[in-house]
């Protein structure tokens, strides 16, 4: 571990590359986590939710005073 840190901190561009790769790996893990929970939620509750139309957009609020 000490050698790895010594290597990463030896040069700015190596450090920057390590940070970028680490960011991509963390982004992938978080997306995988998010998509798994989203899948389970949609599977349990269905899609779209009651407050959305078939495309997943919010339904327009109907004005009770409008005479359409």
PEUR-V156408 format. One record per backbone hydrogen bond with DSSP energy under -1.0 kcal/mol. NH is the residue of the N-H (numbers start at 0). CO is the residue of the C=O. If there is no record, write none. Layout:
# PEUR-V156408
nh=NH co=CO
nh=NH co=CO
This chain:
# PEUR-V156408
nh=4 co=0
nh=5 co=1
nh=6 co=2
nh=7 co=3
nh=8 co=4
nh=9 co=6
nh=14 co=10
nh=15 co=11
nh=16 co=12
nh=17 co=13
nh=18 co=14
nh=19 co=15
nh=20 co=16
nh=21 co=17
nh=22 co=18
nh=23 co=19
nh=24 co=20
nh=25 co=21
nh=26 co=22
nh=27 co=23
nh=28 co=24
nh=29 co=25
nh=30 co=26
nh=31 co=27
nh=32 co=28
nh=33 co=29
nh=34 co=30
nh=35 co=31
nh=36 co=32
nh=37 co=33
nh=38 co=34
nh=39 co=35
nh=40 co=36
nh=41 co=37
nh=42 co=38
nh=43 co=39
nh=44 co=40
nh=45 co=41
nh=51 co=48
nh=52 co=56
nh=55 co=52
nh=58 co=50
